[in-house]
Amino acid sequence: MTRHERIELNPAIMFGKPVIKGTRITVEQILRKLASGMTPEQILEDHPRLTIADIQAAEAFAADYLAGEEVAFG
């Protein structure tokens, strides 16, 4: 699986914000929860469809976006 295969950008889902594929959970939501002090395990309790790999993918997507690197999808 490539780095951003877990992330989807679709204008019909959450106004085109990046989400975890197959969910309506945005990268932003995950990052805000982490920033508020939630652990990945607590996030998984709130969103049982997510995996640790999904949380890591959200972090990697955000880091690449902020770094200005080219973001590649599948």
Secondary structure, 3 states (H helix, E strand, C coil): CCCCCCEECCCCCHHHCCEECCCCCEHHHHHHHHHCCCCHHHHHHHCCCCCHHHHHHHHHHHHHHHHCCCCCCC
